[in-house]
């Protein structure tokens, strides 16, 4: 299995992080570090989506020729 996470896995991880902030498990002492991890993950997702968009645009251009 690849060491890198798929986009779907990252979205699932982001959803779990969001749920943690609204759960009974929320802990103010952990919140800052969890928030930083979540922001980092969101930025990775943004980057992945931008790359995917670029790939789709290239493919669309190839098909329109």
ChimeraX attribute file (.defattr): number of C-alpha atoms within 10 A of each C-alpha:
attribute: neighborCount
match mode: 1-to-1
recipient: residues
	/A:1	4
	/A:2	5
	/A:3	5
	/A:4	8
	/A:5	11
	/A:6	12
	/A:7	15
	/A:8	10
	/A:9	11
	/A:10	17
	/A:11	15
	/A:12	12
	/A:13	16
	/A:14	18
	/A:15	12
	/A:16	12
	/A:17	17
	/A:18	14
	/A:19	13
	/A:20	15
	/A:21	15
	/A:22	9
	/A:23	10
	/A:24	8
	/A:25	9
	/A:26	13
	/A:27	12
	/A:28	10
	/A:29	8
	/A:30	9
	/A:31	13
	/A:32	11
	/A:33	11
	/A:34	18
	/A:35	14
	/A:36	11
	/A:37	14
	/A:38	18
	/A:39	13
	/A:40	12
	/A:41	17
	/A:42	16
	/A:43	12
	/A:44	14
	/A:45	18
	/A:46	13
	/A:47	12
	/A:48	15
	/A:49	13
	/A:50	12
	/A:51	12
	/A:52	13
	/A:53	12
	/A:54	12
	/A:55	12
	/A:56	12
	/A:57	12
	/A:58	12
	/A:59	11
	/A:60	11
	/A:61	10
	/A:62	9
	/A:63	8
	/A:64	7
	/A:65	5
